Amino acid sequence: MIAVIDYGAGNLGSVKNALKRLGLEASFVRGPEELGPGGGFDRLIFPGDGHFGTAMASLEKSGYARVIREWIQADRPFLGICIGLQLLFDSSEEAPPVEGKAIPGLGLIPGVVKKFPGRKVPQIGWNQTRARPGSRLFAGLPENSFFYYIHSYYVEPVDKAQSAAEAEYYLNYCAAVERGNLAAVQFHPEKSGVLGLKLLENWTRF
């Protein structure tokens, strides 16, 4: 069973509808206690949009932050979408330091989140995405697939080997990460038609 985190942000219905089209059973979880032993979930999706600092504050207050860290550290299948990618990193320019101290992310992938340098942000629409050879997430997809994006910030992992794909908007940037059973993407597969569905199907084989 796939758990989809509902923490009050993002177009969650489209994620669940995409999984339904693939014939996959999924359920919204509205509290971290539902992800514990006996909950019946073996996969976790963290979708959504919003402000980095506000989202992290919500995760810490609700208890989701601890559960997500434990889930990923145990190498259980996880998929982050949009801000579900960015929050995995150490910090973000969207949430500048307060009194000299950076507002931390989940800290599961070393690196930072940066704002696009150009004036035309956010990036909204379809963009070509170049997957790295051997990626399980992009297996069987065209070499330069188009996915749907909407974001003003991009991730910059310290370990470039964890980047599963790149896209270009003012600069080349990491569009997806993949490490063990952890995967996360900046674009919205649930809004990306047939190719997005194929990517979601690939993830269910992790």
N, C-alpha and C positions, 0 to 999 in steps of 0.2 A: 504494500500500500504506500502511495506517495503522499507525504504531508506537504501542504502549501501554507507557509506562515502568513497569517493575517494579523498584521500589527497596526492596521489603520491607515495604510498608504498604498497607492498603486492600483492599477487596473487588474485586480486579482481574478475577476471573472473570465477574462480572456485567456489566462493561463490554464485555468481549469477546463475551459471549453476546448482548448487545443489538445489537452491530454485526453479528453473524452473522444475527440475525433480519432485519436490513435487507439481507442479501445482500452485506455488505462484508467484504473480506479484511483481517484485522488480525493483528498478531504482537506478542508481548511482547518488549521489549528489556531485557536485563539488564546492559547496560554502555554508557556513552556512545559508545564506539568504533563501535557498531552504527548510530549516527545520522549518521555521516560520509558523505562522497561515496562513491557506489558501494553504499551500504547498501540502496538501493531504496525508501526511505520518502519519501513526499511530504507526509504529515500526521502530526501528533504529538498524542497525548492524555496528559495528566499527571493521573491520578486519585489518590485516596487520602484517608486521614485520619491523625490523629496530632497530636503536639505541634509547634508552629511551630519552636521552637529545635532540637529533636531532628531534625526533618525537614531543616532547613537545614544542620545539621552533616553529615548523611548526604549531601546533594546536593553540598556542597563537597568532602567527602572522596572521593567516588566520581568526581568530575569532571563530574557531570550539570549542576551549576550553570552552568558555562561554556558547555556545549553548548546548554542551554535559552536562555540569554541570546543566544547567537549565532543560534539558530533564530528567535527572536522578532524580534530586531533586523533580520534579513533578511526579515521579514514573510512567513514561511512559515506555512501554516495550523496553528494551535495551539489546543487546547481544554484548559483547566484545570478540574478538578472538585473541589469542596470545598476541601481544603487546597491543591490545585493552583491555586485562585484566590488564596488568602490569601498564599501564598509569593511571588506576583508583586509584592507591595507592599514598602515600605521597611522596616517594622518592625511588631511586634505586641506588644500588652499581655500576650500569653501568654508572651512571652520578655522579661522585664524587663531593663533595662540591667545589665551586670556591670561593676563598678568605673567607673560613670558612662558607659559606652559601650553604646549600643543594639546588640542582636544584629540584624544586617541581614538583610533578605529579599533577594530577587533584584533588587529596585529597578527593575523594569521598568514599574511603574505608580506614579507618585508618590501617596503616601497611607499610611495606617496601618490596622492591624487592631485593633479594640476589642472589649472584652467587653460583652455585653448588661448593661444596668443593673439588670434585675430579678432576683429571687431564684430563679425557676424556670428554670434552665438545666441542660443544653442544651435548645434547642428541638428537639423530636423529632416528626416527623409531617408531614402535608400542610399546605401554606400557599399562599394565593393570591398570585400573582406578576403584577405589572403591568408589561408591556413598554412601552418607549417607542416612539412611531411611527417607522417606517422601519428598525427593527432587522431585519437579515438573519437573525439567529439565531432570532428568534421569528416569522418570516414565516409567515402562514397559521394561526397558533395562536389560540385564543380570547383575547379581550382580557384576561381575568383567569383565567389558567390556574392549576391547582393542580399543584405539584411536591412531591417528598418531600425534607425537610430533616432534618439532624441536625448541630447545631453550637452552640457557646457564644460564638463570636466572629463579628464581621461586619466587612466592609471599608468603608473610607471614603476614596474617591479624592479627590484634590485637584481634579481636573478633572471636574466633575459630568457633563459631556457624554459621558464615557466610560462612564457607567452605562447599561446596556441594559435594566435592569429593576429594580423595587423590590418589597420585601415588607415586612410589618409584624410586629414582635414586640417589644413594649415601645416601639418607635419605628420610623419608616420607615427602611429601610436599603437599601443597594445589594445586589441579589441576583445581578447579572450585569454583566460588562463586555464591551465590544466596541470594538475599535480596529483598523481594517484587517483583516488576516486573523487577528488575535488575538481569541479569545473565551474567557471563563471564567465559571463559574457556581458559586454557593454550594450549590445543591441537587444532587441526584443524578438526572440524566436517565435513567440506566440502571435506576433503581428507580421511575420515574415513569410506567410504563404507556405507553399509546399516545402521549400528548403528549410524553413524554420521548424516545420513538423518533423522533417528528416533528422535535424539536429537533436530535437527532443527525444526522438526514438533512439538515436545513437546513445544519448546519455542514459537511457533506461537499461542499456546493456553493460554499463560500468560495473 
